[in-house]
């Protein structure tokens, strides 16, 4: 699986071989970033809420279907509540920036996205899908939330994010 920057600066495609898994179009305004997402079976929007823009909402047809929250304002651990399920995600240094999504323990992750050093020592993006995400009905939402959160980190720390290696 690879992320590709589409022809515009604000559009990205997640492809598995030649199949498009997810398309994300970003728009920016005074309220923050908004991502319009399209997968094979879902169309939804991700946007930030709250004064500090730390919580995210996922909407389908203007109806909120998911929300993220942080237990403590200073915590690196957050929870995504979506369609009756709770998925936790955490930022960590491993040794570079990484975000990990999991249900119960970090070791049993369902998805990680992080910076890794390539053979030349330059940072690149590494996406790692856990076994439990492959057939998970929430796969598109989790991949989209991951990229929504991690994209600014990737843009700031990589030279070329045209292709993001999975």
N, C-alpha and C positions, 0 to 999 in steps of 0.2 A: 504494500500500500504506500502511495506517495501523495503528498500535497503538491499541487502545482499552482503557481500564481497565474491567473488568467490574463487576458490582454489588458485589462485595466488594473490600476494599482489597488483596487478595493475588492477584487473578486478572486476566490480561490476554489480549486477543485480537488477533491480527494478521490484518487483513482486506485483501483486494484486491477493491475494489468491495464486493459483498455476500458474497463467498466467504470463509469462514474458512480461513486458511492454517495458523495455529498457535494453540494455546491453551496458556497457561502458568499453573499454579497454584503459588504460593509458600507454603512453610511454614518456620517459623523455630524453632530450638531451640538448645541450648547448643553444638551442633556446627556451627552456621552455617545458611545458607539451603539449602533443597532445592526444586528446581522439578520439578514433574510436568508433562511436555509431551506434547501430543497434536497430531499433524498428520494429514493425509488418509491417510497410509500407515504412520506410525510412532507408537509410544508409547514414551517413554523418560523417564529421570530424570537431572537434572543436580544434582550436589552437590560441595561442596568437600572437599579432603583436605589432609593435611599439617598440621603444627603451626601455620604462619602462614596457612593457608587460601588459599594462592596457586595451588594446582593444582586443576583441576576434573576430575571423572569424568563420563562419560555411560554410563548403564547401560540395557540392555534386558533385561527379565526377570531382574534381578539379576546379569547378566553384563556386565562392563566392555567396552564397544565403542570407547571413546575416552578419551583422557587429554590434558590440557594440561601443558606443562612450560615452565620458563624456563631459558634457558642460564646466566644469571648472576642471582643474587638481586637485584641492583640494576638489572637491565635492563628496558626497557619493551617488549622483544620476547619473545613467547612462541610456542610451537608447539602446534598441535592435531593429534594423530595419531589418525586415524579411518578405519577400514576400509581400511587399507593406504595411505592418502594423508596427506600432511602439508600443513597449512594454517597459515601464520604470521599472527599478529596483533600489532599494535603500538598503543600509546597515543601520541597526539601532540596538540599544541596547534595548532589550525588556524583561527582564532586561539583558539577555545575548545576545550574537551575533545572529543576524537574518538578512536574506535577504528577501525582499518582492518584488514581481512582480505585476505590475498593469498597467491599461490602462490610467485612468485619475486621480483617487485618491487612496491613500494608503488604505483607508477604504474599497474600492471595489476591494480588491486584487484578483488576479487570482491564486497566489501561494505564500506561505511563507515556508521558511526552516530555522530553528534556533535551538539553544541550549536551552534546558529546564532542570530544576532540577527535578530528579525523587524523589521518597519518601525517599530515603536514602541521598538525597542532592547531588548526583553525576550527572554530566551533561549527557544528552542523546540528540539525534537528533529527532526533531519533524518536520514532513512534513505536511502541511495543504493545500489541494487543494480547491480553490474557486469554486463556482458553474459554473462560466463561462469557466473554464479550462477543465471540464470533457469531453465535446464534441468538444473542440476547435481543429481545424486541426493543430495548431502549438504546441499542447501539448507535443509531444516528444522532440521538439527543446527546449522548455522552461524548461522542466524537466532536460534535459541534461545540458543546460547552468547553471542552478541552482546548480546541483551537481558538475560540473566542477569548479565553483567558490567557493562553500562551502566546498568541500571535505578537503582541507588543514586545514580549521578551525576546522572541525569535528575531523580530525586525531590528531590535537594538543590538543584538549580540552576534548576528551572523552577517557574513559578507553578501551572500546570495541566497535568498530563500525561494528562488524560483522552483526548485525541487527539494522537497523535504522527504527524507528517506524513512521508510517504515520497515 
